[in-house]
Amino acid sequence: MHKSIIQLLLKYDILKVIPMQESFFQVSTLTKKVRLSPELIQLNYEKLSPIVNPAILSYKEENVIYLWFLKKQQLNEKILIPESFLIYKALRNKQDGIFIFKTVPKQIYVIKEKRLQAAFVSYDAVDSMNISIIKDEYSLTNVVMLDEKEHDKALQSELQRLTLQELLAFMQFKMDKENLKKFFVQKLTYPLVSLLFIYMFMSYTQGYFMQKKADILTQEYQTLKTKNSDVKNAIRKHNQEVDKLEQFVKTEFVPVEPFKVTYDLYKIIKSEDKATVSFFAVTNGIVKIKIKTNDNAIKYLKRFNAIAYLKDVVIENTFKQRDGYKIHTYTMKIKATHE
C-alpha cells in the first residue's frame, strides 16, 4: 500500500489503531473453506467474548480466523486496525516463541508455526512462573524480551506496510462509490483534498482488483493449460490402449465363418480318396480334424497348408485301428483377417 495513502488515512482520522488493552483477542480454526460475512461471524463467535454484545473485528488467514472483541461504542465508520495484528505481522517471520514487550502495560504475544496463538496484556510483573505456564500451555521454549522502542518501531513499520486487502478486511463502512464519496467529503476538511483522496483511493482500489483479477485469470489459464495437456496425454494413452486391444482382438479372437471353414476342410478329401472325416471341431480359432484313411498323413498335411487362412498345421498323432485304417489327427489355427 502506498505510504501517501496510509498517511492521509491517519491524518484525517479515517484509519485508527485499536490499542491492545482495549480489545480481547481470540483465534479459531476453520474446519472447512467458507465465506464469513460480518453477520455470520457475530452469530458464531460472539459467545467467545467476555464483553457483552461486543463488536467484532476479524481477519481470515488460510484456515484460521483471528478475532478481536471490543465494546460497540468503539466501532464507528473508520478503518480499525488492532495493534496486536500489526505487531503479529512484524513477528510472524521470526522463530516460534513467546514475545514479551516491556511496554505499559506489558504486551505478550505467542506465535507458533507462523500463527498468532495468543495476545494479551499484563499489568503485573511477568515472572518466571507465569512464563513457565505459557511455555507448557503452547509447548514452546523460546522466550524473547523486547523493549518499548522495538515495539513502536515494529508498529509504525507494519502500519506503513498495510495492504489494500488488510484495509478492506478492517473497514467498517460499505465499499461502494457513493458511500465512499459521501464518507470522505464528510471527513475531510478541504474539498480539493477530499476529491484528490477519493480519486487516489478509488484508482488504487480499481488497480488492485484489476491486478488481482489478472492474477486469477493467469492462474486459471495455467491450470486449464495443464489440464488440457493432461487431457491430450490421456487421449493419446487411451488411443494406444485401444490400438493394443484391437491388435489383441484381431490376433486372439479371430472371427470364424463356420460354414466356409467346414466346406473348405471337407473339400480336402477328394472323391477319388479312400478317406472320411471322423471328427471335426473349431474352438477359439483352432481347428481339430480327424481323417480315417489308409493314405499317408503327409498327403493331407500338404492340402491343409494350401488353404490361405490356415496356419501352424501339425499332425498331432496317427492311430492305426484293428480294421487296418489309420486315424490321422490334425490341428491348425485360423489366421487373423489382417494377416
Short mmCIF file of the C-alpha atoms (twelve columns), coordinates in Angstrom:
data_MODEL
# 
_entry.id   MODEL 
# 
loop_
_atom_site.group_PDB 
_atom_site.id 
_atom_site.type_symbol 
_atom_site.label_atom_id 
_atom_site.label_alt_id 
_atom_site.label_comp_id 
_atom_site.label_asym_id 
_atom_site.label_seq_id 
_atom_site.Cartn_x 
_atom_site.Cartn_y 
_atom_site.Cartn_z 
_atom_site.pdbx_PDB_model_num 
ATOM 1   C CA . MET A 1   0.000   0.000    0.000   1 
ATOM 2   C CA . HIS A 2   1.368   3.449    -0.864  1 
ATOM 3   C CA . LYS A 3   2.659   5.298    2.191   1 
ATOM 4   C CA . SER A 4   0.990   8.503    0.993   1 
ATOM 5   C CA . ILE A 5   -2.456  6.907    1.224   1 
ATOM 6   C CA . ILE A 6   -1.713  5.500    4.686   1 
ATOM 7   C CA . GLN A 7   -0.547  8.946    5.798   1 
ATOM 8   C CA . LEU A 8   -3.750  10.544   4.502   1 
ATOM 9   C CA . LEU A 9   -5.882  7.905    6.228   1 
ATOM 10  C CA . LEU A 10  -4.102  8.598    9.512   1 
ATOM 11  C CA . LYS A 11  -4.088  12.379   9.063   1 
ATOM 12  C CA . TYR A 12  -7.831  12.609   8.565   1 
ATOM 13  C CA . ASP A 13  -8.614  10.094   11.300  1 
ATOM 14  C CA . ILE A 14  -10.007 7.523    8.876   1 
ATOM 15  C CA . LEU A 15  -7.527  4.861    9.949   1 
ATOM 16  C CA . LYS A 16  -7.285  4.144    13.657  1 
ATOM 17  C CA . VAL A 17  -5.184  1.641    15.593  1 
ATOM 18  C CA . ILE A 18  -7.071  -0.071   18.432  1 
ATOM 19  C CA . PRO A 19  -4.752  -0.368   21.470  1 
ATOM 20  C CA . MET A 20  -4.200  -3.907   22.650  1 
ATOM 21  C CA . GLN A 21  -5.684  -3.272   26.104  1 
ATOM 22  C CA . GLU A 22  -8.971  -2.107   24.538  1 
ATOM 23  C CA . SER A 23  -9.717  -5.403   22.820  1 
ATOM 24  C CA . PHE A 24  -9.873  -9.098   23.669  1 
ATOM 25  C CA . PHE A 25  -8.146  -11.475  21.231  1 
ATOM 26  C CA . GLN A 26  -9.190  -14.990  20.260  1 
ATOM 27  C CA . VAL A 27  -8.165  -17.326  17.453  1 
ATOM 28  C CA . SER A 28  -10.309 -20.037  15.898  1 
ATOM 29  C CA . THR A 29  -9.600  -22.770  13.348  1 
ATOM 30  C CA . LEU A 30  -11.914 -23.160  10.361  1 
ATOM 31  C CA . THR A 31  -12.719 -26.789  9.581   1 
ATOM 32  C CA . LYS A 32  -13.791 -26.028  6.012   1 
ATOM 33  C CA . LYS A 33  -13.457 -23.268  3.461   1 
ATOM 34  C CA . VAL A 34  -16.350 -20.852  3.978   1 
ATOM 35  C CA . ARG A 35  -17.128 -17.233  3.224   1 
ATOM 36  C CA . LEU A 36  -17.846 -15.495  6.521   1 
ATOM 37  C CA . SER A 37  -19.964 -12.361  6.478   1 
ATOM 38  C CA . PRO A 38  -19.849 -9.941   9.454   1 
ATOM 39  C CA . GLU A 39  -23.310 -11.183  10.467  1 
ATOM 40  C CA . LEU A 40  -22.191 -14.819  10.390  1 
ATOM 41  C CA . ILE A 41  -19.058 -14.011  12.405  1 
ATOM 42  C CA . GLN A 42  -21.172 -12.213  15.009  1 
ATOM 43  C CA . LEU A 43  -23.556 -15.168  15.230  1 
ATOM 44  C CA . ASN A 44  -20.872 -17.865  15.504  1 
ATOM 45  C CA . TYR A 45  -18.200 -16.209  17.632  1 
ATOM 46  C CA . GLU A 46  -19.951 -13.736  19.932  1 
ATOM 47  C CA . LYS A 47  -20.103 -16.419  22.630  1 
ATOM 48  C CA . LEU A 48  -16.277 -16.417  22.861  1 
ATOM 49  C CA . SER A 49  -16.236 -12.813  24.053  1 
ATOM 50  C CA . PRO A 50  -16.031 -11.731  27.700  1 
ATOM 51  C CA . ILE A 51  -17.686 -8.479   26.570  1 
ATOM 52  C CA . VAL A 52  -21.486 -8.444   26.445  1 
ATOM 53  C CA . ASN A 53  -22.878 -7.726   22.972  1 
ATOM 54  C CA . PRO A 54  -19.419 -6.976   21.534  1 
ATOM 55  C CA . ALA A 55  -18.294 -5.513   18.249  1 
ATOM 56  C CA . ILE A 56  -16.006 -7.928   16.396  1 
ATOM 57  C CA . LEU A 57  -13.036 -7.228   14.159  1 
ATOM 58  C CA . SER A 58  -11.796 -10.235  12.212  1 
ATOM 59  C CA . TYR A 59  -9.084  -11.284  9.813   1 
ATOM 60  C CA . LYS A 60  -9.046  -14.619  7.964   1 
ATOM 61  C CA . GLU A 61  -5.722  -16.265  7.164   1 
ATOM 62  C CA . GLU A 62  -5.988  -19.610  5.336   1 
ATOM 63  C CA . ASN A 63  -7.786  -21.963  7.770   1 
ATOM 64  C CA . VAL A 64  -7.509  -19.595  10.744  1 
ATOM 65  C CA . ILE A 65  -9.660  -16.638  11.738  1 
ATOM 66  C CA . TYR A 66  -8.376  -14.009  14.166  1 
ATOM 67  C CA . LEU A 67  -10.999 -12.245  16.275  1 
ATOM 68  C CA . TRP A 68  -10.819 -9.047   18.304  1 
ATOM 69  C CA . PHE A 69  -13.743 -8.266   20.588  1 
ATOM 70  C CA . LEU A 70  -14.336 -4.674   21.668  1 
ATOM 71  C CA . LYS A 71  -17.112 -2.503   23.021  1 
ATOM 72  C CA . LYS A 72  -19.675 -1.427   20.455  1 
ATOM 73  C CA . GLN A 73  -19.151 2.275    21.115  1 
ATOM 74  C CA . GLN A 74  -15.593 1.848    19.814  1 
ATOM 75  C CA . LEU A 75  -16.979 0.758    16.464  1 
ATOM 76  C CA . ASN A 76  -17.519 3.617    14.046  1 
ATOM 77  C CA . GLU A 77  -17.193 4.416    10.366  1 
ATOM 78  C CA . LYS A 78  -13.451 4.009    10.213  1 
ATOM 79  C CA . ILE A 79  -10.776 1.515    9.341   1 
ATOM 80  C CA . LEU A 80  -9.974  -0.052   12.709  1 
ATOM 81  C CA . ILE A 81  -6.695  -1.983   12.874  1 
ATOM 82  C CA . PRO A 82  -5.918  -3.954   16.059  1 
ATOM 83  C CA . GLU A 83  -2.495  -3.117   17.467  1 
ATOM 84  C CA . SER A 84  -1.806  -6.814   18.064  1 
ATOM 85  C CA . PHE A 85  -2.410  -7.542   14.364  1 
ATOM 86  C CA . LEU A 86  0.353   -5.128   13.352  1 
ATOM 87  C CA . ILE A 87  2.805   -6.480   15.934  1 
ATOM 88  C CA . TYR A 88  1.955   -10.046  14.916  1 
ATOM 89  C CA . LYS A 89  2.827   -9.175   11.307  1 
ATOM 90  C CA . ALA A 90  6.221   -7.913   12.470  1 
ATOM 91  C CA . LEU A 91  6.914   -11.076  14.494  1 
ATOM 92  C CA . ARG A 92  5.445   -13.902  12.410  1 
ATOM 93  C CA . ASN A 93  8.529   -14.499  10.274  1 
ATOM 94  C CA . LYS A 94  10.729  -14.878  13.327  1 
ATOM 95  C CA . GLN A 95  11.136  -18.214  15.055  1 
ATOM 96  C CA . ASP A 96  8.292   -19.588  17.166  1 
ATOM 97  C CA . GLY A 97  8.220   -18.306  20.690  1 
ATOM 98  C CA . ILE A 98  6.804   -16.094  23.420  1 
ATOM 99  C CA . PHE A 99  7.482   -12.408  22.765  1 
ATOM 100 C CA . ILE A 100 7.234   -10.002  25.701  1 
ATOM 101 C CA . PHE A 101 7.329   -6.247   25.120  1 
ATOM 102 C CA . LYS A 102 8.298   -4.096   28.113  1 
ATOM 103 C CA . THR A 103 5.575   -1.565   27.413  1 
ATOM 104 C CA . VAL A 104 2.996   -0.211   29.841  1 
ATOM 105 C CA . PRO A 105 1.087   -2.433   30.225  1 
ATOM 106 C CA . LYS A 106 3.330   -5.296   29.137  1 
ATOM 107 C CA . GLN A 107 2.311   -6.998   25.896  1 
ATOM 108 C CA . ILE A 108 2.702   -10.740  25.429  1 
ATOM 109 C CA . TYR A 109 2.465   -12.498  22.060  1 
ATOM 110 C CA . VAL A 110 2.547   -16.250  21.481  1 
ATOM 111 C CA . ILE A 111 3.484   -17.279  17.936  1 
ATOM 112 C CA . LYS A 112 3.669   -20.875  16.781  1 
ATOM 113 C CA . GLU A 113 4.035   -22.142  13.204  1 
ATOM 114 C CA . LYS A 114 3.839   -18.519  11.988  1 
ATOM 115 C CA . ARG A 115 0.363   -18.148  13.514  1 
ATOM 116 C CA . LEU A 116 -0.713  -15.883  16.353  1 
ATOM 117 C CA . GLN A 117 -1.889  -18.195  19.131  1 
ATOM 118 C CA . ALA A 118 -2.418  -15.632  21.897  1 
ATOM 119 C CA . ALA A 119 -2.049  -11.908  22.532  1 
ATOM 120 C CA . PHE A 120 -2.737  -10.230  25.855  1 
ATOM 121 C CA . VAL A 121 -1.531  -7.528   28.218  1 
ATOM 122 C CA . SER A 122 -0.256  -7.833   31.757  1 
ATOM 123 C CA . TYR A 123 -0.301  -5.051   34.332  1 
ATOM 124 C CA . ASP A 124 1.693   -7.199   36.744  1 
ATOM 125 C CA . ALA A 125 5.297   -8.301   36.608  1 
ATOM 126 C CA . VAL A 126 5.864   -11.207  34.237  1 
ATOM 127 C CA . ASP A 127 7.834   -13.643  36.372  1 
ATOM 128 C CA . SER A 128 9.381   -16.992  35.533  1 
ATOM 129 C CA . MET A 129 6.346   -18.860  36.881  1 
ATOM 130 C CA . ASN A 130 3.968   -17.081  34.503  1 
ATOM 131 C CA . ILE A 131 6.326   -17.676  31.583  1 
ATOM 132 C CA . SER A 132 6.615   -21.349  32.518  1 
ATOM 133 C CA . ILE A 133 2.819   -21.712  32.423  1 
ATOM 134 C CA . ILE A 134 2.678   -20.172  28.922  1 
ATOM 135 C CA . LYS A 135 5.533   -22.416  27.756  1 
ATOM 136 C CA . ASP A 136 3.727   -25.531  28.943  1 
ATOM 137 C CA . GLU A 137 0.383   -24.472  27.501  1 
ATOM 138 C CA . TYR A 138 1.741   -23.857  23.988  1 
ATOM 139 C CA . SER A 139 4.692   -26.309  24.038  1 
ATOM 140 C CA . LEU A 140 7.236   -23.559  23.409  1 
ATOM 141 C CA . THR A 141 10.721  -22.971  24.811  1 
ATOM 142 C CA . ASN A 142 11.856  -19.751  23.146  1 
ATOM 143 C CA . VAL A 143 11.233  -16.521  25.103  1 
ATOM 144 C CA . VAL A 144 12.196  -13.131  23.647  1 
ATOM 145 C CA . MET A 145 12.197  -9.917   25.691  1 
ATOM 146 C CA . LEU A 146 11.798  -6.674   23.703  1 
ATOM 147 C CA . ASP A 147 11.744  -3.057   24.810  1 
ATOM 148 C CA . GLU A 148 9.244   -0.296   24.092  1 
ATOM 149 C CA . LYS A 149 11.333  1.225    21.282  1 
ATOM 150 C CA . GLU A 150 11.313  -2.074   19.397  1 
ATOM 151 C CA . HIS A 151 7.548   -2.239   19.858  1 
ATOM 152 C CA . ASP A 152 6.993   1.273    18.475  1 
ATOM 153 C CA . LYS A 153 9.325   0.660    15.547  1 
ATOM 154 C CA . ALA A 154 7.515   -2.568   14.622  1 
ATOM 155 C CA . LEU A 155 4.111   -0.877   14.960  1 
ATOM 156 C CA . GLN A 156 4.983   2.059    12.697  1 
ATOM 157 C CA . SER A 157 6.743   -0.129   10.166  1 
ATOM 158 C CA . GLU A 158 3.816   -2.536   9.764   1 
ATOM 159 C CA . LEU A 159 1.338   0.343    9.705   1 
ATOM 160 C CA . GLN A 160 3.056   1.664    6.572   1 
ATOM 161 C CA . ARG A 161 3.071   -1.823   5.047   1 
ATOM 162 C CA . LEU A 162 -0.679  -2.382   5.310   1 
ATOM 163 C CA . THR A 163 -2.076  -3.851   2.105   1 
ATOM 164 C CA . LEU A 164 -5.363  -2.946   0.482   1 
ATOM 165 C CA . GLN A 165 -6.686  -6.401   1.340   1 
ATOM 166 C CA . GLU A 166 -5.933  -5.799   5.024   1 
ATOM 167 C CA . LEU A 167 -7.518  -2.332   4.967   1 
ATOM 168 C CA . LEU A 168 -10.663 -3.741   3.377   1 
ATOM 169 C CA . ALA A 169 -10.805 -6.526   5.975   1 
ATOM 170 C CA . PHE A 170 -10.907 -3.987   8.813   1 
ATOM 171 C CA . MET A 171 -13.055 -1.374   7.059   1 
ATOM 172 C CA . GLN A 172 -16.242 -0.520   8.949   1 
ATOM 173 C CA . PHE A 173 -18.186 1.155    6.127   1 
ATOM 174 C CA . LYS A 174 -19.608 -0.227   2.902   1 
ATOM 175 C CA . MET A 175 -17.228 -0.290   -0.022  1 
ATOM 176 C CA . ASP A 176 -19.197 1.359    -2.821  1 
ATOM 177 C CA . LYS A 177 -18.547 4.523    -4.789  1 
ATOM 178 C CA . GLU A 178 -21.382 6.660    -3.406  1 
ATOM 179 C CA . ASN A 179 -20.747 5.732    0.228   1 
ATOM 180 C CA . LEU A 180 -17.035 6.358    -0.164  1 
ATOM 181 C CA . LYS A 181 -17.606 9.767    -1.725  1 
ATOM 182 C CA . LYS A 182 -20.100 10.781   0.958   1 
ATOM 183 C CA . PHE A 183 -17.860 9.466    3.716   1 
ATOM 184 C CA . PHE A 184 -14.705 11.194   2.577   1 
ATOM 185 C CA . VAL A 185 -16.433 14.521   1.846   1 
ATOM 186 C CA . GLN A 186 -17.798 14.482   5.401   1 
ATOM 187 C CA . LYS A 187 -14.489 13.508   6.962   1 
ATOM 188 C CA . LEU A 188 -12.070 15.693   5.058   1 
ATOM 189 C CA . THR A 189 -11.799 19.409   5.724   1 
ATOM 190 C CA . TYR A 190 -10.798 20.678   2.292   1 
ATOM 191 C CA . PRO A 191 -12.927 19.768   -0.743  1 
ATOM 192 C CA . LEU A 192 -9.898  19.700   -3.047  1 
ATOM 193 C CA . VAL A 193 -8.068  17.300   -0.755  1 
ATOM 194 C CA . SER A 194 -11.169 15.154   -0.429  1 
ATOM 195 C CA . LEU A 195 -11.600 14.900   -4.187  1 
ATOM 196 C CA . LEU A 196 -7.924  14.121   -4.618  1 
ATOM 197 C CA . PHE A 197 -8.061  11.475   -1.937  1 
ATOM 198 C CA . ILE A 198 -11.196 9.881    -3.382  1 
ATOM 199 C CA . TYR A 199 -9.537  9.778    -6.786  1 
ATOM 200 C CA . MET A 200 -6.341  8.261    -5.368  1 
ATOM 201 C CA . PHE A 201 -8.146  5.700    -3.260  1 
ATOM 202 C CA . MET A 202 -10.606 4.637    -5.959  1 
ATOM 203 C CA . SER A 203 -7.842  4.471    -8.575  1 
ATOM 204 C CA . TYR A 204 -5.660  2.389    -6.314  1 
ATOM 205 C CA . THR A 205 -8.583  0.129    -5.408  1 
ATOM 206 C CA . GLN A 206 -9.522  -0.341   -9.046  1 
ATOM 207 C CA . GLY A 207 -5.918  -1.085   -9.976  1 
ATOM 208 C CA . TYR A 208 -5.584  -3.526   -7.097  1 
ATOM 209 C CA . PHE A 209 -8.670  -5.502   -8.060  1 
ATOM 210 C CA . MET A 210 -7.736  -5.445   -11.742 1 
ATOM 211 C CA . GLN A 211 -4.333  -6.870   -10.853 1 
ATOM 212 C CA . LYS A 212 -5.950  -9.493   -8.614  1 
ATOM 213 C CA . LYS A 213 -8.335  -10.401  -11.438 1 
ATOM 214 C CA . ALA A 214 -5.428  -10.605  -13.878 1 
ATOM 215 C CA . ASP A 215 -3.543  -12.868  -11.461 1 
ATOM 216 C CA . ILE A 216 -6.592  -15.111  -11.061 1 
ATOM 217 C CA . LEU A 217 -7.136  -15.308  -14.829 1 
ATOM 218 C CA . THR A 218 -3.450  -16.082  -15.376 1 
ATOM 219 C CA . GLN A 219 -3.623  -18.832  -12.784 1 
ATOM 220 C CA . GLU A 220 -6.825  -20.222  -14.327 1 
ATOM 221 C CA . TYR A 221 -5.201  -20.153  -17.767 1 
ATOM 222 C CA . GLN A 222 -2.165  -22.051  -16.484 1 
ATOM 223 C CA . THR A 223 -4.460  -24.549  -14.753 1 
ATOM 224 C CA . LEU A 224 -6.523  -25.059  -17.917 1 
ATOM 225 C CA . LYS A 225 -3.347  -25.339  -19.967 1 
ATOM 226 C CA . THR A 226 -2.078  -28.038  -17.623 1 
ATOM 227 C CA . LYS A 227 -5.444  -29.786  -17.663 1 
ATOM 228 C CA . ASN A 228 -5.537  -29.563  -21.467 1 
ATOM 229 C CA . SER A 229 -2.110  -31.168  -21.621 1 
ATOM 230 C CA . ASP A 230 -3.307  -33.868  -19.225 1 
ATOM 231 C CA . VAL A 231 -6.379  -34.478  -21.406 1 
ATOM 232 C CA . LYS A 232 -4.213  -34.754  -24.533 1 
ATOM 233 C CA . ASN A 233 -1.945  -37.242  -22.778 1 
ATOM 234 C CA . ALA A 234 -4.981  -39.184  -21.567 1 
ATOM 235 C CA . ILE A 235 -6.438  -39.290  -25.104 1 
ATOM 236 C CA . ARG A 236 -3.101  -40.397  -26.555 1 
ATOM 237 C CA . LYS A 237 -2.772  -43.084  -23.902 1 
ATOM 238 C CA . HIS A 238 -6.370  -44.144  -24.490 1 
ATOM 239 C CA . ASN A 239 -5.767  -44.443  -28.245 1 
ATOM 240 C CA . GLN A 240 -2.658  -46.522  -27.609 1 
ATOM 241 C CA . GLU A 241 -4.644  -48.828  -25.347 1 
ATOM 242 C CA . VAL A 242 -7.402  -49.102  -27.965 1 
ATOM 243 C CA . ASP A 243 -4.819  -49.988  -30.632 1 
ATOM 244 C CA . LYS A 244 -3.356  -52.656  -28.368 1 
ATOM 245 C CA . LEU A 245 -6.814  -54.026  -27.649 1 
ATOM 246 C CA . GLU A 246 -7.746  -54.095  -31.330 1 
ATOM 247 C CA . GLN A 247 -4.479  -55.855  -32.130 1 
ATOM 248 C CA . PHE A 248 -5.152  -58.357  -29.371 1 
ATOM 249 C CA . VAL A 249 -8.694  -58.987  -30.600 1 
ATOM 250 C CA . LYS A 250 -7.518  -59.420  -34.181 1 
ATOM 251 C CA . THR A 251 -4.844  -61.861  -33.095 1 
ATOM 252 C CA . GLU A 252 -6.589  -63.808  -30.371 1 
ATOM 253 C CA . PHE A 253 -10.285 -63.559  -31.173 1 
ATOM 254 C CA . VAL A 254 -10.399 -64.421  -34.857 1 
ATOM 255 C CA . PRO A 255 -13.862 -64.225  -36.395 1 
ATOM 256 C CA . VAL A 256 -14.710 -67.716  -37.622 1 
ATOM 257 C CA . GLU A 257 -17.050 -68.346  -40.526 1 
ATOM 258 C CA . PRO A 258 -18.131 -71.892  -39.691 1 
ATOM 259 C CA . PHE A 259 -19.740 -72.746  -42.999 1 
ATOM 260 C CA . LYS A 260 -16.741 -71.623  -45.063 1 
ATOM 261 C CA . VAL A 261 -14.269 -73.445  -42.806 1 
ATOM 262 C CA . THR A 262 -16.376 -76.601  -42.797 1 
ATOM 263 C CA . TYR A 263 -16.824 -76.509  -46.567 1 
ATOM 264 C CA . ASP A 264 -13.129 -75.911  -47.315 1 
ATOM 265 C CA . LEU A 265 -11.896 -78.573  -44.910 1 
ATOM 266 C CA . TYR A 266 -14.259 -81.205  -46.149 1 
ATOM 267 C CA . LYS A 267 -13.022 -80.449  -49.669 1 
ATOM 268 C CA . ILE A 268 -9.609  -81.674  -48.504 1 
ATOM 269 C CA . ILE A 269 -10.904 -85.175  -49.178 1 
ATOM 270 C CA . LYS A 270 -11.415 -85.663  -52.886 1 
ATOM 271 C CA . SER A 271 -13.796 -88.148  -54.471 1 
ATOM 272 C CA . GLU A 272 -11.002 -90.496  -55.504 1 
ATOM 273 C CA . ASP A 273 -9.593  -90.624  -51.946 1 
ATOM 274 C CA . LYS A 274 -10.474 -93.562  -49.791 1 
ATOM 275 C CA . ALA A 275 -10.949 -91.412  -46.688 1 
ATOM 276 C CA . THR A 276 -13.594 -89.929  -44.412 1 
ATOM 277 C CA . VAL A 277 -13.696 -87.234  -41.711 1 
ATOM 278 C CA . SER A 278 -14.323 -88.939  -38.384 1 
ATOM 279 C CA . PHE A 279 -14.099 -85.802  -36.201 1 
ATOM 280 C CA . PHE A 280 -14.211 -82.058  -36.804 1 
ATOM 281 C CA . ALA A 281 -14.295 -79.097  -34.377 1 
ATOM 282 C CA . VAL A 282 -13.473 -75.372  -34.352 1 
ATOM 283 C CA . THR A 283 -12.809 -73.736  -30.964 1 
ATOM 284 C CA . ASN A 284 -11.465 -70.181  -30.463 1 
ATOM 285 C CA . GLY A 285 -9.886  -70.151  -33.902 1 
ATOM 286 C CA . ILE A 286 -8.277  -73.596  -33.511 1 
ATOM 287 C CA . VAL A 287 -9.389  -76.389  -35.832 1 
ATOM 288 C CA . LYS A 288 -9.108  -80.040  -34.924 1 
ATOM 289 C CA . ILE A 289 -9.902  -82.669  -37.554 1 
ATOM 290 C CA . LYS A 290 -9.502  -86.463  -37.708 1 
ATOM 291 C CA . ILE A 291 -9.294  -88.271  -41.032 1 
ATOM 292 C CA . LYS A 292 -9.807  -92.032  -41.375 1 
ATOM 293 C CA . THR A 293 -7.785  -93.363  -44.295 1 
ATOM 294 C CA . ASN A 294 -5.088  -95.737  -45.465 1 
ATOM 295 C CA . ASP A 295 -3.183  -92.839  -47.045 1 
ATOM 296 C CA . ASN A 296 -0.042  -91.247  -45.654 1 
ATOM 297 C CA . ALA A 297 -0.675  -88.355  -43.226 1 
ATOM 298 C CA . ILE A 298 1.621   -86.003  -45.210 1 
ATOM 299 C CA . LYS A 299 -0.779  -86.099  -48.162 1 
ATOM 300 C CA . TYR A 300 -3.492  -84.243  -46.264 1 
ATOM 301 C CA . LEU A 301 -0.999  -82.049  -44.384 1 
ATOM 302 C CA . LYS A 302 0.042   -80.521  -47.712 1 
ATOM 303 C CA . ARG A 303 -3.573  -79.880  -48.647 1 
ATOM 304 C CA . PHE A 304 -4.266  -78.120  -45.340 1 
ATOM 305 C CA . ASN A 305 -1.191  -75.913  -45.827 1 
ATOM 306 C CA . ALA A 306 -2.522  -74.879  -49.224 1 
ATOM 307 C CA . ILE A 307 -5.547  -73.180  -47.617 1 
ATOM 308 C CA . ALA A 308 -4.665  -69.482  -47.272 1 
ATOM 309 C CA . TYR A 309 -6.366  -68.754  -43.962 1 
ATOM 310 C CA . LEU A 310 -4.835  -71.712  -42.100 1 
ATOM 311 C CA . LYS A 311 -1.514  -71.676  -40.275 1 
ATOM 312 C CA . ASP A 312 0.532   -73.804  -37.877 1 
ATOM 313 C CA . VAL A 313 -0.845  -77.044  -39.317 1 
ATOM 314 C CA . VAL A 314 0.552   -80.047  -37.459 1 
ATOM 315 C CA . ILE A 315 -0.057  -83.773  -37.343 1 
ATOM 316 C CA . GLU A 316 -0.959  -84.311  -33.730 1 
ATOM 317 C CA . ASN A 317 -0.902  -88.106  -33.879 1 
ATOM 318 C CA . THR A 318 -1.670  -91.159  -36.010 1 
ATOM 319 C CA . PHE A 319 -3.584  -94.145  -34.658 1 
ATOM 320 C CA . LYS A 320 -3.981  -97.456  -36.513 1 
ATOM 321 C CA . GLN A 321 -7.254  -99.296  -35.973 1 
ATOM 322 C CA . ARG A 322 -7.831  -103.068 -35.986 1 
ATOM 323 C CA . ASP A 323 -9.541  -102.892 -39.362 1 
ATOM 324 C CA . GLY A 324 -6.289  -101.576 -40.843 1 
ATOM 325 C CA . TYR A 325 -7.380  -97.960  -41.282 1 
ATOM 326 C CA . LYS A 326 -5.381  -95.115  -39.785 1 
ATOM 327 C CA . ILE A 327 -6.796  -92.133  -37.889 1 
ATOM 328 C CA . HIS A 328 -4.675  -89.015  -38.569 1 
ATOM 329 C CA . THR A 329 -5.359  -86.172  -36.126 1 
ATOM 330 C CA . TYR A 330 -4.525  -82.648  -37.360 1 
ATOM 331 C CA . THR A 331 -4.635  -79.315  -35.529 1 
ATOM 332 C CA . MET A 332 -4.303  -75.869  -37.096 1 
ATOM 333 C CA . LYS A 333 -5.110  -72.227  -36.480 1 
ATOM 334 C CA . ILE A 334 -7.247  -69.869  -38.487 1 
ATOM 335 C CA . LYS A 335 -5.268  -66.760  -39.401 1 
ATOM 336 C CA . ALA A 336 -6.459  -63.315  -38.365 1 
ATOM 337 C CA . THR A 337 -8.152  -61.416  -41.172 1 
ATOM 338 C CA . HIS A 338 -5.357  -58.774  -41.234 1 
ATOM 339 C CA . GLU A 339 -2.564  -61.329  -41.697 1 
# 
